[in-house]
Amino acid sequence: MKLPLLNYTSALFKNTNFENVLLIAVQHILDSNYSMFEYLFDMGLKPENTFLLGKCYSTNKEVLEKFRKKGVYVHNGSSKFDSHLPYDSQFESENKDFLNVIQEKVNFEDYEKILLVDDGGYLVYFGNSFLKNFSNVVAIEQTSSGYNKLKNEKLTFPVINVARSNAKLVYESPFIADLIVKKLSSKLKELQLNPKSCLIIGAGSIGKELFNLLKNNFETHIYDVQQHISDFGKTELTNIISDFDLIIGATGEELTNGKIYSKLKKGAILVSASSSDREFNAVNLRKSAPITKECHEDIFVNDIWLLNCGFPLNFDGNKNSASPEKIQLTRALMLSAICLAMEKEYQKDFIELEPKYQKLIVEKFNKIERAPKN
């Protein structure tokens, strides 16, 4: 699938060559991501030099097989899930094994550049020590949760920070929030649930957008640990959470422990709008239900609903999470960062994605969005 914004972005780097590059990626195994890799293959990246680890909650099996048929190594951990274990600990183990497998298959010294393309921070975190003796490593971090995991680390190579780029924060958040609201509406209808009140935890980019989209449908409030942007000032979360039927976590952090479950209203609905299953320490609820390998199951246990097994509601196992026409902005920003990692020399630190390319990509995206649709 060719996308106009990726056509444009790849043309900005028409002389970039990935022929002698080792690319190690932790990415959602979705069709729009496969499209981004197709552009890299067109620019000389060899599938046999490409190693990929996905996440169980976003991996689409058809797309996984498409990568493998192309010749890309896809780690078996890309679709593994045990509901009685915290996913972050499972995924941490998969990342360690992923790097060990690659070490057995390649000689790192054979490549002009080693690129780490990360979503969530684990690959860069372990790669930071694993590849510390190589001077040709550059990483790209896609998510804010990944940036938060890494921001206090002493980096042994440059990390291009797509996660906190203005283009991603301003333009991606609205359509991700819109997608979550649409999936939530469908899920509530399917389960015949009718919440009246909604609490959004986390007043970041996604949380604010969710509030604006939901405030006319429910009695909606927003809580944040930063008192000046919270509707509740100094009041603790545990003192207000029992007032709400629907609770949406948008922090990217573990915001509760098991004790908070006793404070929830009977029939409360828990929804993640961020990363992994960490928002509500979901494993504590899942352990009270029969074990499952299906990470999109909706669980009702101890009079609490945990939707999508505690994983972000925008991922449901389909070939795409967001529409390719929307998510192509994120893919284009990532493609530009991967190309810049080849073209530029950076210091060992977090590196802002060059504003020049952010501006060009956003302007083209807006032009595509305004164009008449067939």
PyMOL commands that set and color helices and strands:
alter all, ss='L'
color gray80, all
select helices_A, chain A and resi 4-12+31-42+47-49+61-70+76-79+87-105+108-110+122-130+144-150+166-191+205-214+227-229+237-239+241-243+258-263+283-286+307-310+324-343+355-370
alter helices_A, ss='H'
color red, helices_A
select strands_A, chain A and resi 21-26+50-53+73-74+113-118+137-141+159-161+197-201+219-223+246-249+268-272+299-301+304-306+350-352
alter strands_A, ss='S'
color yellow, strands_A
deselect
rebuild
show_as cartoon
